Amino acid sequence: MLFRSEHGYCDVAGRQTGYIACEFIEGQSLKNRLRGGRLLESEVLQIGRDISAAIAALWEQRIVHGDIKPSNIMLRESGSAVLIDLGVASFFEEEAGPRPLTPGLPEQFWHGGTLGYMSPEQAKGQRRLSCASDIFSLAVVLLESIQGWHPTNFDQLALAKGIRASGGKLTVSSGLLRTLDMMLIGHPPRA
């Protein structure tokens, strides 16, 4: 799921001032949670369901998050996961192509992402990303959560060459491994 926020203008000392109010999320980031070691398969599945739903909700609005990583996933005390930080997200317009959600964001940051989590096409600077790029990044995060360490030690070139969840010694269901392998396909179709 996505965090909730509102924005608008209010009168402060006689001047119209813009504001953004974001939901406070009780819990911790996935990054902090992973400091305690790998997650259980049930926890990984919950995170995968929740963040996939958030990616789908964004894509319904033609938005690519562009920076899915453990520090941008909050875990509520209930166990549900929330996708936060749309700082490098971009809105994809069919006719005009992508544009940043954040006005004034320099073009080089439109698909900035974070090394070690970017899809191959994002790392190459392709401008026409789709939700498939976010799905790739989510797979890297989920694989890191299962293993307890990053699958390529944050090596973006190794990600670009391709990684697989199956074939290793992970003690999770074969269905989860197959799903992660499908999510890790290196060159998803463009929108």
DAFENSUL-V307067 format. One record per residue. RES is the residue in one small letter. PHI is phi in whole degrees, -180 to 180 (none if undefined). PSI is psi in whole degrees, 0 to 359 (NA if undefined). D_CENTER is the distance of its C-alpha to the mean C-alpha in Angstrom with 2 decimals. Layout:
RES;PHI;PSI;D_CENTER
RES;PHI;PSI;D_CENTER
//
This chain:
m;none;159;11.35
l;-97;151;10.79
f;-70;153;12.96
r;-94;144;16.24
s;-150;159;17.81
e;-135;156;21.00
h;-146;163;22.58
g;169;204;26.07
y;-130;147;29.23
c;-141;163;31.82
d;-88;119;35.19
v;-125;111;35.39
a;53;42;38.94
g;82;3;39.82
r;-119;141;36.85
q;-75;122;33.92
t;-124;133;30.79
g;-76;149;27.19
y;-143;155;24.92
i;-131;125;21.41
a;-116;123;21.34
c;-112;150;18.21
e;-63;139;18.31
f;-88;128;19.06
i;-108;115;17.19
e;-72;128;19.55
g;143;210;18.07
q;-145;162;16.13
s;-74;155;12.81
l;-61;325;11.67
k;-57;313;12.66
n;-66;321;16.06
r;-63;322;16.41
l;-69;343;15.99
r;-63;337;18.88
g;-87;3;21.02
g;109;185;20.29
r;-63;160;18.76
l;-99;159;17.85
l;-71;154;19.95
e;-57;320;19.07
s;-62;323;19.34
e;-68;318;16.77
v;-64;319;14.27
l;-63;318;15.18
q;-62;314;14.75
i;-62;315;11.19
g;-59;316;10.54
r;-63;311;12.58
d;-66;315;11.23
i;-75;327;7.48
s;-61;319;8.94
a;-64;322;11.28
a;-66;318;9.03
i;-62;317;7.60
a;-63;318;11.36
a;-64;319;12.56
l;-64;315;10.85
w;-68;331;12.22
e;-59;331;15.52
q;-95;6;15.77
r;64;40;14.87
i;-114;134;11.85
v;-106;125;9.01
h;-64;307;6.17
g;84;357;6.45
d;-151;54;5.05
i;-82;120;2.04
k;-158;166;5.41
p;-57;326;8.15
s;-74;347;9.52
n;-103;15;6.95
i;-123;119;7.63
m;-99;139;11.29
l;-108;117;13.71
r;-71;162;16.69
e;-62;335;20.08
s;-74;347;20.36
g;103;346;17.60
s;-74;156;15.17
a;-113;145;11.53
v;-129;130;10.22
l;-86;127;6.99
i;-123;176;8.52
d;64;89;9.21
l;-96;28;9.45
g;-59;326;11.55
v;-113;12;10.80
a;-63;151;9.93
s;-133;149;12.76
f;-99;127;15.03
f;-99;117;16.53
e;-104;129;20.26
e;-53;313;22.24
e;-79;316;25.19
a;-95;347;23.92
g;87;196;20.64
p;-78;151;17.53
r;-145;149;18.05
p;-68;147;16.11
l;-74;330;15.58
t;-92;109;17.00
p;-57;139;20.66
g;85;359;22.04
l;-69;126;18.89
p;-59;145;20.36
e;-55;324;19.61
q;-67;345;18.57
f;-99;1;15.48
w;-55;319;14.33
h;-124;40;11.85
g;-54;308;12.19
g;57;193;8.99
t;-132;130;10.02
l;-55;137;12.60
g;95;351;12.12
y;-128;347;8.49
m;-74;146;9.17
s;-69;158;10.59
p;-55;318;14.37
e;-68;327;14.84
q;-69;317;12.44
a;-64;331;14.28
k;-80;356;17.49
g;83;16;16.87
q;-63;136;17.11
r;-88;336;16.92
r;-96;70;16.71
l;-85;159;13.19
s;-127;184;12.34
c;-62;340;9.77
a;-60;328;10.74
s;-66;317;8.92
d;-66;323;5.44
i;-64;319;7.44
f;-58;311;8.70
s;-61;320;5.88
l;-62;320;5.52
a;-61;320;9.26
v;-63;316;9.61
v;-63;316;8.23
l;-66;320;10.56
l;-64;318;13.25
e;-60;320;13.23
s;-67;323;13.65
i;-70;317;16.50
q;-80;325;18.20
g;93;1;17.90
w;-150;160;17.24
h;-68;135;14.94
p;-64;337;16.13
t;-124;15;17.24
n;55;40;17.83
f;67;20;15.25
d;-84;104;17.41
q;-65;325;15.67
l;-64;322;18.92
a;-65;323;18.92
l;-63;319;15.52
a;-64;327;17.13
k;-74;339;20.15
g;107;136;18.28
i;-130;161;17.76
r;-132;145;18.60
a;-83;324;18.09
s;-80;164;21.61
g;93;348;24.76
g;-96;202;24.15
k;-113;37;25.52
l;-78;138;22.74
t;-100;64;24.35
v;-131;171;22.16
s;-64;149;23.05
s;-64;329;23.49
g;-63;318;21.67
l;-65;317;18.39
l;-62;317;19.03
r;-63;318;19.84
t;-63;315;16.74
l;-63;319;14.56
d;-60;320;16.94
m;-66;323;16.50
m;-69;335;12.71
l;-91;12;13.48
i;-59;128;15.92
g;-71;337;15.93
h;-134;77;16.94
p;-66;157;15.64
p;-65;149;17.94
r;-80;160;17.63
a;-73;NA;17.73
//
